[in-house]
Amino acid sequence: MGLLAQAPAAETVGSPLVNISIFSVFVIVTMVVVIRASKKNSTSAEFFTAGGGFSGPQNGVAIAGDYLSAASFLGIAGAIAVYGYDGFLYSIGFLVAWLVALLLVAEMLRNTGRFTMADVLSFRLKQGPVRTAAALSTLTVSLFYLLAQMAGAGGLVALLLDISDRTGQSIVIAVVGVLMIVYVLVGGMKGTTWVQIIKAALLITGAGLMTILVLAKFGFNISTIIGSAQEMVSGSASEAVAARDVAAPGAQYGGSETSKLNFISLGLALVLGTAGLPHVLMRFYTVPTAKEARRSVVWAIALIGAFYLFTLVLGYGAAAIVGPDRILAAAGGQNSAAPLLAFELGGVILLGIISAVAFATILAVVAGLTITASASFAHDIYASVIKKGEVDDRKQVQVSRITAVVIGLLAIGLGILANGQNIAFLVALAFAVAAAANLPTILYSLFWRRFTTRGALWSMYGGLISTIVLIVFSPAVSGSKTAMIPGSDFAWFPLSNPGIVSIPLAFLLGAIGTLTSKDNESKEKAAEMEVRSFTGVGVEKVVAH
């Protein structure tokens, strides 16, 4: 996706004082909720998965809160406003991906795991190497995702508080990181889940309200909105923007064979990545049964589907009402489309509310990512690999909290580096890592009885390393005006998203690793996992452990 550098001249939108006041109210309310939820957080089960105490509908709303990130609200609305149809492809990919998660992994993961994705992958394979690989993959995906959310925080606050210099935005990113660490340290999974539930309700309600206002402005006629958007785009001062047809594919991915391949690669990453996202998979363990895990996903699909329909109206509405030139000239660049639209529709108050919701979105998602990554390190590497299971709950929770602080500090640093990049694109890179490093091993573990430890390690490490290498040497990082390092050029891989290469490669490596190794894994464990994954027999014993 085109990464937009920040424009030096940016308009001041709304009242910075009102914006920060509304956001502060949200932080205070959610902090109270987190503190109240933290009273029972002494055991690892309570800290990592809230003791499996949430219902399916509650967890479904929380999943929506976890999944509908700043990329969904700010990035996709901006992409549609600037690119039209091609921007909506993100919405389609993110939504269709949930069908893969529902049909292939949700119930089976809940039946075979306890806290993390590594519990499933190591169920019948060698604990040490598999857990280590799974934890490294979890940490990598979480960091990529955190990078996107931090970049979103920088762009949003640049617009709301009229901070155009990178130093000021870096301070804001640091503040978001500190708040994230506090949420996780105090509230654990229970507190984080309630923050996500509150945030999901606010985000979907806010987006729904803006959608109704946009539709009302154009007589509830979608065609009129798209026609007005086309007029504004055609009148752009930029020849490249003015030449775009907002209702036809190709504005972003139709210019060359490379761009078309880029689209296919992006689509693969989005559709297959969700079922491998560790922070989404971990949410299946916060419910008591596999049936509730299924209900969670159904609720999540309904809420997420409604939201992505809203983004279509909001994106075209922003193009029609605000115009692409104003959006690209704003301090947050492409990511500022939704806040600018809110300002045009409802003035300072609506802008403040929508902006606070967007900021809440970032806080909730980064908290969920941080607890997933810290739980994976504490449970999979420290407790299971280093201590060989000989560790008490209190120590495990303590290590998780220390890890959360380290991850938070690392995310702040990376977020400052990525500030100004398009966040929908950055999230797509996280999806590519998850789809290549995690999904093949998850599917092989659940459905291929012959699958071996070597196959798992080759698939995870091969998918992880190939994805990262291809990203580093892609136009997303260097070799173009909109790259993360614009002054350098070491891009030899032509595609911005590596999914089309790294995902099939990970599946292939898993198969080759399995077929070239001795079939010395436990037949009994494989049979037990197969029965448990399909029926749930024995799962209560694991949860009560």
Rosetta blueprint (number, residue, H / E / L):
1 M L
2 G L
3 L L
4 L L
5 A L
6 Q L
7 A L
8 P L
9 A L
10 A L
11 E L
12 T L
13 V L
14 G L
15 S L
16 P H
17 L H
18 V H
19 N H
20 I H
21 S H
22 I H
23 F H
24 S H
25 V H
26 F H
27 V H
28 I H
29 V H
30 T H
31 M H
32 V H
33 V H
34 V H
35 I H
36 R H
37 A H
38 S L
39 K L
40 K L
41 N L
42 S L
43 T L
44 S H
45 A H
46 E H
47 F H
48 F H
49 T H
50 A H
51 G H
52 G H
53 G L
54 F L
55 S L
56 G H
57 P H
58 Q H
59 N H
60 G H
61 V H
62 A H
63 I H
64 A H
65 G H
66 D H
67 Y H
68 L L
69 S L
70 A H
71 A H
72 S H
73 F H
74 L H
75 G H
76 I H
77 A H
78 G H
79 A H
80 I H
81 A H
82 V H
83 Y H
84 G L
85 Y H
86 D H
87 G H
88 F H
89 L H
90 Y H
91 S H
92 I H
93 G H
94 F H
95 L H
96 V H
97 A H
98 W H
99 L H
100 V H
101 A H
102 L H
103 L H
104 L H
105 V H
106 A H
107 E H
108 M H
109 L H
110 R H
111 N H
112 T H
113 G L
114 R L
115 F L
116 T L
117 M H
118 A H
119 D H
120 V H
121 L H
122 S L
123 F L
124 R L
125 L L
126 K L
127 Q H
128 G H
129 P H
130 V H
131 R H
132 T H
133 A H
134 A H
135 A H
136 L H
137 S H
138 T H
139 L H
140 T H
141 V H
142 S H
143 L H
144 F H
145 Y H
146 L H
147 L H
148 A H
149 Q H
150 M H
151 A H
152 G H
153 A H
154 G H
155 G H
156 L H
157 V H
158 A H
159 L H
160 L H
161 L L
162 D L
163 I L
164 S L
165 D L
166 R H
167 T H
168 G H
169 Q H
170 S H
171 I H
172 V H
173 I H
174 A H
175 V H
176 V H
177 G H
178 V H
179 L H
180 M H
181 I H
182 V H
183 Y H
184 V H
185 L H
186 V H
187 G H
188 G H
189 M H
190 K H
191 G H
192 T H
193 T H
194 W H
195 V H
196 Q H
197 I H
198 I H
199 K H
200 A H
201 A H
202 L H
203 L H
204 I H
205 T H
206 G H
207 A H
208 G H
209 L H
210 M H
211 T H
212 I H
213 L H
214 V H
215 L H
216 A H
217 K H
218 F L
219 G L
220 F L
221 N L
222 I H
223 S H
224 T H
225 I H
226 I H
227 G H
228 S H
229 A H
230 Q H
231 E H
232 M H
233 V H
234 S H
235 G L
236 S L
237 A L
238 S L
239 E H
240 A H
241 V H
242 A H
243 A L
244 R L
245 D L
246 V L
247 A L
248 A L
249 P L
250 G L
251 A L
252 Q L
253 Y L
254 G L
255 G L
256 S L
257 E H
258 T H
259 S H
260 K H
261 L H
262 N H
263 F H
264 I H
265 S H
266 L H
267 G H
268 L H
269 A H
270 L H
271 V H
272 L H
273 G H
274 T H
275 A H
276 G H
277 L L
278 P H
279 H H
280 V H
281 L H
282 M H
283 R H
284 F H
285 Y H
286 T H
287 V L
288 P L
289 T L
290 A H
291 K H
292 E H
293 A H
294 R H
295 R H
296 S H
297 V H
298 V H
299 W H
300 A H
301 I H
302 A H
303 L H
304 I H
305 G H
306 A H
307 F H
308 Y H
309 L H
310 F H
311 T H
312 L H
313 V H
314 L H
315 G H
316 Y H
317 G H
318 A H
319 A H
320 A H
321 I H
322 V L
323 G L
324 P H
325 D H
326 R H
327 I H
328 L H
329 A H
330 A L
331 A L
332 G L
333 G H
334 Q H
335 N H
336 S H
337 A H
338 A H
339 P H
340 L H
341 L H
342 A H
343 F H
344 E H
345 L H
346 G H
347 G H
348 V H
349 I H
350 L H
351 L H
352 G H
353 I H
354 I H
355 S H
356 A H
357 V H
358 A H
359 F H
360 A H
361 T H
362 I H
363 L H
364 A H
365 V H
366 V H
367 A H
368 G H
369 L H
370 T H
371 I H
372 T H
373 A H
374 S H
375 A H
376 S H
377 F H
378 A H
379 H H
380 D H
381 I H
382 Y H
383 A H
384 S H
385 V H
386 I H
387 K L
388 K L
389 G L
390 E L
391 V L
392 D L
393 D H
394 R H
395 K H
396 Q H
397 V H
398 Q H
399 V H
400 S H
401 R H
402 I H
403 T H
404 A H
405 V H
406 V H
407 I H
408 G H
409 L H
410 L H
411 A H
412 I H
413 G H
414 L H
415 G H
416 I H
417 L H
418 A H
419 N L
420 G L
421 Q L
422 N L
423 I H
424 A H
425 F H
426 L H
427 V H
428 A H
429 L H
430 A H
431 F H
432 A H
433 V H
434 A H
435 A H
436 A H
437 A H
438 N L
439 L H
440 P H
441 T H
442 I H
443 L H
444 Y H
445 S H
446 L H
447 F H
448 W L
449 R L
450 R L
451 F L
452 T L
453 T H
454 R H
455 G H
456 A H
457 L H
458 W H
459 S H
460 M H
461 Y H
462 G H
463 G H
464 L H
465 I H
466 S H
467 T H
468 I H
469 V H
470 L H
471 I H
472 V H
473 F L
474 S L
475 P L
476 A L
477 V L
478 S L
479 G L
480 S L
481 K L
482 T L
483 A L
484 M L
485 I L
486 P L
487 G L
488 S L
489 D L
490 F L
491 A L
492 W L
493 F L
494 P L
495 L L
496 S L
497 N L
498 P L
499 G H
500 I H
501 V H
502 S H
503 I H
504 P H
505 L H
506 A H
507 F H
508 L H
509 L H
510 G H
511 A H
512 I H
513 G H
514 T H
515 L H
516 T L
517 S L
518 K L
519 D L
520 N L
521 E L
522 S L
523 K H
524 E H
525 K H
526 A H
527 A H
528 E H
529 M H
530 E H
531 V H
532 R H
533 S H
534 F H
535 T H
536 G L
537 V L
538 G L
539 V H
540 E H
541 K H
542 V H
543 V H
544 A L
545 H L
